[in-house]
Amino acid sequence: MVIFTDLAAMCLAGRADERWVAQKVEEVVSLSEYSSQVIDLPLGQVYGVDDAWAGGWGPSPDELRVEVRAACQAQLNAGSRP
């Protein structure tokens, strides 16, 4: 949760681009051994976006950026709940 919240804050503050965040999500999910607790987090939901980005299939890069930014916002909102 903490790593994803930090990544989300960095992205929305303009300190990290969406593609880099998607790559980091891939790394975190992999390192967690594909834990559902990680994948179920709002930012974990973009797992697979980097593959689409790299492969050039699926949504356009602009659509992928929007998807990552929306997940970042949801991650920050989830982190602010009591």
TAZIVEN-V932527 format. One line per field, one symbol per residue. ss: DSSP state (H for helix, E for strand, C for the rest). psi: psi as a letter, one per 20 degrees, with the letter a starting at -180 (. if undefined). burial: # if it has 9 or more other ideal C-beta (glycine too) atoms within 8 Angstrom, else .. A space follows every 50 residues. Layout:
ss=???
psi=???
burial=???
//
This chain:
ss=CHHHHHHHHHHHCCCCCHHHHHHHHHHHHHHCCCCHHHHCCCHHHHCCHH HHHHHCCCCCHHHHHHHHHHHHHHHHHHHCCC
psi=ggghggggggghijiprhggghghgggggghjkkphhghiqghhijpihh ggghijrbqrhghhgggggghgghghhhiiq.
burial=...##.######.....##.######.##..#.....##.#######.## .##..........##.###.#########...
//
